């Protein structure tokens, strides 16, 4: 296996892991919000987020009343630097 192939596979594995972790955090965040404020789940909307490794496609959960918004996203944020306030290479969890 050449170095470019290995780099591609590693980047893809990291991208998939980042996607899974962010998706889990979004679900837990909405669950906590609904427990604290009441309300009901109401599906998802798509959001593409640019990361250091590539773009990730997320399903952002929403609530029926339209009150929930993810705690770690600023409205309309599309890049990790917009989300965490840190440069993309040094993203830290909120």
Secondary structure, DSSP 8 states (H G I E B T S, - for coil): --HHHHHHHHHHHHHHHHHHHHHHHHHHHHHHHHHHH---EEEEEEEEEE-SS-EEEEEEEEETTS----TT--TT--BHHHHHSS-GGG----
